[in-house]
Amino acid sequence: MENAARLEAHYYLKDGAHSMDAFIRNRCEAEFLATVSYVAQRLGAELQFEASVSADGGFRDIWRVLVHKDNRALSVPAFTAIFCAILDISVHIWSAAPKPNPELERQQLEINRLAIEHSKIENLRSELEVKKLQRELSANTPKTSRPSLPDATAKKSPASLVYVPPLVQPEQLLSPNPYGGDNFKHLSLQTDPKVNRRRSNFYRQLISYSAVTAAGFRWFPEDGPALDEQIVHRADFSSFVLQSDKLAPDVTDAVIEIVAPVITHGNIQWKGRWNDQVISFIMDDKTYKDEVLHSQVSFQHGDSIRCVLESERKLDEFGNAKVTGYRVTTVLDKIEGSGEIRETPQGRKKRFEKKRANGQFGLFDGENV
């Protein structure tokens, strides 16, 4: 299946000029096309771009967009709708600065949770149907002629697993916003780190190049008129540029085997083994750190701690999250090599707070805190 359309990035230049710095233009082109390709991948499509002849007016990059997709389960009208959505969303992403909305993000997470639960139910239903068919064949077919059926409990190959929808679904992107406005359908992609980084790189290039006074984006349906151009003026370029590469830390409950604790004062990092890799981390639990410094806690070979571990992260130039460091904020238990577990006061307090938050607070639970 092949669809063709045209996609345009229009650079408005001072004094009606029709040429621009080649390096700036090529860097912007790379960021723009990489983002459109990423949007398509999130919808399960693969795009190809063919450079086309530039038009009059400022400087225009025009690409002929082709989509090849071998998917018989998708009807032509549905596929055409998704293809149009890819281009429409790509244009809007580049002309609407990210505006995270916690309530809409919560709704998106709930949609994802329900989708995963639905997939689990479908998996279970498939297994039950196979077992039912096995029982029927066993009851009605002589042993010498019974065909073999795949074991429902056997490990499934990746191709046989029920599809778990990704973060952004085509039907979500194409559906109207129940909260009003048009931005809901762009929510997940609009705040996606890869999109934000690529878009930031694009506008950072233009900020450094004063000849560009505005940037416009639009797409042309195949054999149809162009849609309205989305224009971003130079005064708004900076609103798309990321002010920091740092991301919110990833917080997890981790068990770390202690390789090298620090028993002296200073900012020396501890070393431990976590997820089959050796990591260095900052011990930020002051109470536990003081106990180690004053020899109230010691470590032997094979001893571990269960703790709250924060993975500090930042975006690279391509929008990928990279871990830059680790920090232990709370030590919950010390797990000795023999298997004995010693809960810390901090861990006991956290367990108590979790029980209370879950509504499981008993009459005498607070006595040991």
N, C-alpha and C positions, 0 to 999 in steps of 0.2 A: 504494500500500500504506500502511495507517495502523495504528499500534499506539498504545494509550493505557495509561498507567500513572500512578501518583502518586509524587511525590518530596517528602520532608519534611525541613525543618530545624527543630529543636525547641530553643528557648532556655529553660533552667531558670532561674527567677527567685527572688530572695530573698522570703521571707515569703509564698510562694504567690501572688505578683502575676501578673496576666494582661495587663499592658501594658508597653511598653518605648519608649525614645526612638525616634522615627520616623526621624531621620537615621541613627542607628546601624543600625537595622534595614534601611533601604533600601540603605545602603552594603554591608552584609553580604550582602544578597540579590543585589546586582549582582555581587559577587565570586564568590559561590557558583554562580549560574547561568552566568556567563561561563566558569567552569572546566568545568562539565558540558558546555556547548556545545563547548568546545575538545576535550574527551575524545571527544565524538561525531565531530567533524571529523576527528580522527586515525584514526577507523575508517570514514570515508567516509559518515557520516550527517549529517542536519540535523535539529535538534530545535526544537520549538516549545513554549513554556510558557504555560499558562493558569492564572492565580491561582485558587485554590479557597478554600472557606470554612475558616477556622481552626477547630481542634478545641480541646477543653478541656485544661488542664494547661500551666502556664507560658505561653509564647507560641509558637505553631506556624505556620510558613509552609508551606503545602501547595500544590503545583503539579501540575496535570494535564499529563503529558508526551506530546506527539504527535510521531511520526516519519513524514515523507513521503519515500519513496525510490522512484524509478522505475528499477529495475534488474532486468530479466527474468532475468539470469544467476544471481540469488540466489534460492534456494528460500525458501518461507515459513518452514520450520523453522530454516534457517540464519540468516535475517534476524532471527527472533525471538530466537535464541540471542545474536546480536550485540547486539540491543537490550537484552536483559537484562544482558549483560556491561557495556554502557555505564553503566547505572545502578548495577550492583554495584560496578564499579571506582570510579565517582565517589564513592560513599559511603565506601569503604575509604580512598581518598586523603585524605579530610578527617578521618579518625580514626586514621591511622597516620603518624607523623612520618617524614620522609625518612631512610633509612638506607642510603646508597650502599655497594655491595659491589663492589670492584674486579674480583673474579673473575667475578661475574655480568654486570658491564658488559662485560667482555672477551668473554664468551660471546654477549652481545647484538650486539656489533660483528661477531663472526664470523658470526652468523646473517644480518645485513644484507649482509655481503660475499658470502656464498654466494647470497643472493637476487638480488643484482645480477649475479653471474656467470651464474646461471640465466637471467636476462632476456636477457643478451647472447647466450647459446647459442640461445635461442628466436628472437631476431632473425635470427641467422645461418641457423638452420634454415629460417625463413620465406623468406629470400632464395634459398636453395638450391632450395627447392621451386618458387618462381616461375621460376627459371632452367630447372629441369628441365621444367616445363610448357611454357615457351617453345620449348625444343628439340624437344619432342614435337610441338607444333603446327606448327613450321617443317618438320618432316620429313613430316608426314601431311596437311597442308592446302595446297591450291593457293594460289599467291600472291594471286590475285584475290579469294579469300574468307577470307583469314586475319584473324581478329579481332585487335585491338590489345590488348596486355597492358601493365600498368604496368611500367616499367623497374625491376628490382630494385635497381639502383644509384642510381636517382634519389633525390633528397632526399625523405624521408617527411614528411607532414603530422603534426602532433601527434596526431591521432586514430588514425593508423595505427601508431604506435609501440607496442611491447610495454610493458605496464605495469610500472614498476619499483616494488616495494613500498616504502611509507614505513617509518619507523623502527619503528613498532609495528604488528604484523599481528594481525587478529582471531584467527587460529588460535593465535598465541603467547599472546594474552591469555586465551584460553579453555582452553589446555592446562594440565595439572597441572605443578607445580614438580618437576623431576627431582632437585632438591637438597634437598627437604623444605620444609615450610611453605607458606604461601599468598602470600608477598610477591613471588615471582619474576614472577608474571603482571602485577604492577603496576610492575615495575622501571623501565621507561623513562618512564612517565608520572609515577611517584612522584618521580623526580628531574628532571623536565622543568622548565626555568627558568620557563616561563609558569605552570605549575601552582604551583610554589613561591612565586612572587611573589603570585599571586592569593590563595593560601591564607594567606600571611603577612599580607596586607592585611586579610583577614577576621578573623584572630585578634588582630591589633593593635587593631582596632576594639573587640573585646570586652574586651581587657585594660584599655582606658581606661574601660570602662563596668562598674562594680563590681556592678551589679544582677544581672548574668548569672553564675550559679554553675557552669554546665555547658552544653555544646551537644551535641545528639544528631542523628543522621542515619540515615535509612532510606528504603526505597522499597517500594511496594505493587505487586505484579504486577496486571495487569488481571484483574478478577473473582477475585482471590485474596487470601489473608491477608497482612498486612504481615510483612516479614522482621524479624529482630532489630535493634533500634536500636543503632547504634554511638555510644557516649557518650564525650565528651572533657571531663574535669573542668578547672575553672579553673586548678588548679595546673599543668596540662600545656599551657596555652595558649602559654606562652612558647617551648616546644620547636618550635613551628611557625613562629615569627617569624624571618625572616632577620636575622642579625646584621650582615651586610655586603651591599652591592649589587654588590660587585666579583666578576667572573668570572675564571677562569684566562685568561691572555692567549692570543690566537690567534697561533701561530708559523708563519711561512712563509718560503720562500726567495724573495726579491723582487729585482727590478732597478729601481732608482730613478734617474731622470735628475736630476742635481743642478742645482737652480735657484739656490740661494743657500747656499753653505757658510759656516760660521762660522770666522773666522780670528783671533778674539780670545778671551781667557779669559772665563769666565762660563757661565751656564746658558741662553744664547740657543739657540733651536731652529733646526735647519737646515730648509731648504725644498727639496722635490723633487717630481717628477711621477711618480706611480705609478698604474697602472690608469686612465689618462686623467683623473686628478684631481691637483691640487696639494695636498700634505700637508706639515705641519710635524712634525718628529720630533726626538727627543733622540738625539744621537750618543753611545751608551754604550760604544762600542769605544774604550777609553782609549788604546790603542797607536796606533790610526789617527788619533784626534783629536789626539794629540801630534805626529804626523808632519805634519798639516795646519798646526798652530800654528807649527811650526818650519820651515815652507816646504819640507819634504821631499816633500810631495805638493801639487800645485796642480791646479786645475780650469779647463777651457776650455769654451766653448759646446758642448753636446751630449755631454759626459762623463757617465758613469753609474757606479753601483756595484752590484755584486751582493752581497747581504747577507742576514743573518738578521734578519727584521723581526718585532717583537712588536706586535700590535694590542691595546692595553689596552681592556678592555670592562667595562661594568656594566649591570645590569638597570634598565629604566625601571619605572614604576608598573604597567605592563601585562605585564611579564615579557619584553619584547623586549630583546635584547642590543644595546647602543649602544656604538660605538667612542668612547672618550674621549681617546685619544692614541696616538702611535706611538713606538717605541723601536728603534733599530738596535743590536743587541747584538754582532754580529760582521760586519766587512766582509770578504768573501771575495775579490772581484776589483774592480779598477777597469777600466771599459770606456771607452776613449777614443772620441771622436767619429769617429775614423778606422776604428774597429772593432778596434783592438789591445787585447788583454786582458792586464792585469798582475795576476797572482795575488799576494795578500798572504801574509805568513808565517802569519797566522791562518787564512786560507783553505787554505793548504797543509797545516797541521796538522789542520784539520777533515776535509779530504779523506783524509788518511792514517788518521785515526781511523775514518772511515766504511768505508774499505777493510778495515781490520782487523776491524771489527765484522761485516762481511759475509763474512769468511773469505777475502778476496782479497789478503791481505798477502803481498807477494813478498819474496824474499831481500834485495834492495837498496832496497826502498821507504823504509826508515827513514833512508837516508843524507842525504836532502835536507830532513829535518824539523828 
